[in-house]
Amino acid sequence: MNWLDKVFGTPKPVIAMCHLQALPGDPAYRAADGLQGVLRSARAELASLQEGGVDGILISNEFSLPYLTKTEPITAITMARIIGELRSEIQVPFGVNVLWDAEASIDLAAATGAEFVREIFTGVYASDFGTWDTNVGRTVRHRNAVGAQDVRLLFNIVPEAASYLGSRTVADIARSTVFNCKPDGLCVSGLTAGASTDSSVLQTVKDNAGDTPVIVNTGVKAANAQEQLRIADAAIVGTYFKRDGVFENEADPRRVAELMSEVAALRKSL
């Protein structure tokens, strides 16, 4: 049993993305709707995801596109406000992700009681958002400084919209990240949100992660959930849960229940 089983109370947990609409300062922010519009959307999405039976929630500023690698303070502050208003309605373990700012994500987790954070903690990348650098030593020290030692860190080592600068293989990256950084989980992604994660890459990471849980981070759907979760220890799912599987749409509890039914069948076979 790993920490995922203990936190979520089940093997192969499915963590659903709760995508916040664009926030103040974001290009797509709808000032006419204000924060109440963002809150209404988040509340409806949370209800749909929990109605469909997900095991956990990951709250992120998904519609803050294009993302910053060092966010403005208003982003995490607004997310904390929204989570505070929704906190009594969250019935499952939850995590947070301030895209793409590791320290802001940890701050948000500390402020809201989130149990885990997903972020880019290690590596240097060429990305759609410019050169993407990290400083994991400083980040984990920051976690201690704000009293968030118990917040689990999920390292996205194959991030979306980015390519690792360097010649190391994903197997080497997985092994060295586990050795040097002691992550609580390794996330493996496709090219963008909703894009399928290559099963061979997922298997390579799993084979080189030792006892560290491996999480499939994008592209899980009802048709491939069993295949991918036979390899991975958990899944993070966002786009598939939207109406018609379209990233921009609202969550559809019927699609959530469909995927969770496949996962339930897999669990019975384990």
N, C-alpha and C positions, 0 to 999 in steps of 0.2 A: 504494500500500500504506500503510495506517495502522498505528498501534501495535497494534491488535487483531489484525491479520493476523500481525504479528511474534510477539506473545506466544503466541497460540493456534495459530499455524501453519496457519490455514485462513481463507478468507473466510466471513463470516456465522457467526461462532462462536455456539454455544449454551452459555450458562453456567447450570448447574443449581443451584437452591437446595438446600442441605443445612440443613433446619430443625431446630434444636436444641429438644428438649423444654423445658418450663418449668424454670427454674434456681432455685437458692436465693434466697429473697426474693420470688419471683414468686407470685401468687395460686394458680396451678395446680401448683406444685411438688409432686412426689410424694416426700415425705420418707421414706416406707417403702422406696422403690426407691433413693433416694440418688443420688449422682452416677454410680454405676455403671450405674444405669438409663438416665440421660441418655446416657452413653457408649455403651452397647450399642445404643441406638436410632440414634445418630449414625453409628456404625460400620456398621450394617446399611444405613442410607440411603446413605452414601457408596459402599458396595460396589455397591448396585443402580444408582446413577446412573452409576458408571464402567463397570459391566458393559454398560449400555445405550448407551455410546459418546459421552457428552457431552464437550464441548471444555474446559470449565472448571467450577469449583465456587465458589459463594458461600455462606459459612457465616454464618448469622444466628440470633439468639435469637428466632425467629419466634413461639414459644409463650409469650413473656413478656407476653402481653396482660393488661390494657391497657398500652400502652407508656408509658415515661417519655421526656421530651425531655432530661432530665439524669439519667443512670442512676446507680444505686448502684455503688460500686467492685466489689462482689462479682460483678456481672454480667460485666464484661470479664475479671476475674480467673478466674472459672470457665470462661469461653470459652477463655481462653489454656490452661488446664489440659487441656481436652478436645482442642483443636487439637494441643497438644504430644503427647498420647497417640496421635493419629491421623496425625501428620505423615508418618511413614514409609509410610503407606498411601495418601496422596494422590498420584495419578499424573498429574494435570493441573494447570495454573495455577489458583491459588485466590485469592479475595478474602474480605473480612470485612465485616460490617455489625452494629454494636451499635445496635439500634433504640431510640430515634431520637436518638443522641448522637454528633455528628460527631467531637469530640475523642477520646472513648473508642474510636471505631472506628479512628481513626488510631493511637492507642496500641496497640490490639490488633494492627493490621497490622505496626507496628514490632517488636512483641515476637515475632510468629510467622512473619515473613517473607512475609506476604501481599503480592501484587502490586498489588492494587487494593482500593478501598473504595467502596461505594455509600452515599450519605447525602443528607439535605437540608442543603445547604450555604448556600443563598441564599434570600431572600424572607421574608415574614411571612404566616402562614396562620391561618385559623380552622379548627380541627380537632376531631375526637372527643377529642383529648387536651388541649384547651384552646388558648389562643393560642400559636402556634408561631413563635418568633422565631429569627433566626440572626445570626451575626457572622462572615462568611466571611473578613474580613481577619484576625481573631484566629485563626481555624481554620487558615489556611494558614501563618501564622507559627508556630503550635503544631506543625504538621507539620515545619517546618524545625528547631524547637527540639529535637525528639525524634529527629532524624536520619532522617526518613522522606521525604526529598525525592523519592525514586524511586517512592513509592507513588502509583499513578494514582488520581485522584479522579473518580468518576462522580456527577454532579450530577443528582439526581432533581428536575426542575423542574415536573413535574405529579404530585405525590405522592398516594398513596392516602389516603382518609379526611380530606382537607383541601381547602380552597378558598383561593386566593390573595387576600389583602386588598389591593385596589387595582383600578384599571380598565384596566391594561395588558393587551394581547392576548398570547396565547401566542407569537405571532411576535415581538413586541417583547421579551418575556422571554427568548426564545432568543437573539436578536441581542445584547441588552445583557449577558446572562450570558457569552456567548462573548467579547465585547469587554472586559468588566471583570474577569473571573475566570479566563479561560484554562482552562476545564475540560478534562479528558481525555475526557469523554463526557457526553452529555445523555440522561437516562432519562425515558421517557414512560410513564405508568401509567393504569390504569383506577381505578375507585372503591375496590376492595379487592384483596387478594391473589386471583389467579385470575380477576378481572373483566377482560373484553375491553378492550383499548386501542383507542380510536377511531382508525381508519386515517387519517381526515382530519386529526386533530390530529397524529398521527405524521408525516404528510406535511408539514404546516405547519412543524413543528419542523425536519424535515430540510431544507426549502427555505430555512430561515433560520439554519442552524447552520454554514454555511461548510464548512471542512474538519474540523470537530469531529465525531467519530462519534456517531451517534444510536442508542440502544438501546431496544427495546420491552421494557417492564419487567413487564407482567402480561398474562395472558389468552392467551398463545400456546399453541396446541394443534395437533395433527396437521392438522386441517381448515383452519387458517388460517396455518400456519407459512410457507408459500411466499409468500402474499400480503403478510404483514407484513414478512418479510425481504427482499422486493423493495424495500421502502422503507427499513427500518432496516439498520444495519450489523451488529447483533448482537441477541441475545435473551437475556433472563433468564427462566427457566422454573422454576416450583415446583409449583403446584397440579396442573397437567395430569399431571405425573409420578407423582402419588399413585394408589394403588389406587382405581379407579372415578372418578378425577378429584376426589376429596374431600379438601379441605385437611387435615383431621385425620388422614388415613390414612397408612400407610407407603408409601415409594416402590415402584413396580412397574417392574422392568426391561423388561418387554414394552411398556409405554406409552412408556418412554424410547426404546427401539429404534424404535418406530413413528414417533415424531416425528422422530428423527434420520434415518430413511429418507427422509422428505419433504425434510428439509434437504439431504441428499446429492443428491437429484434436482435441487433448485434449484441447487446448486453446479455441477453438470454443465452446466446450461443457461446459466450466466453467461459 
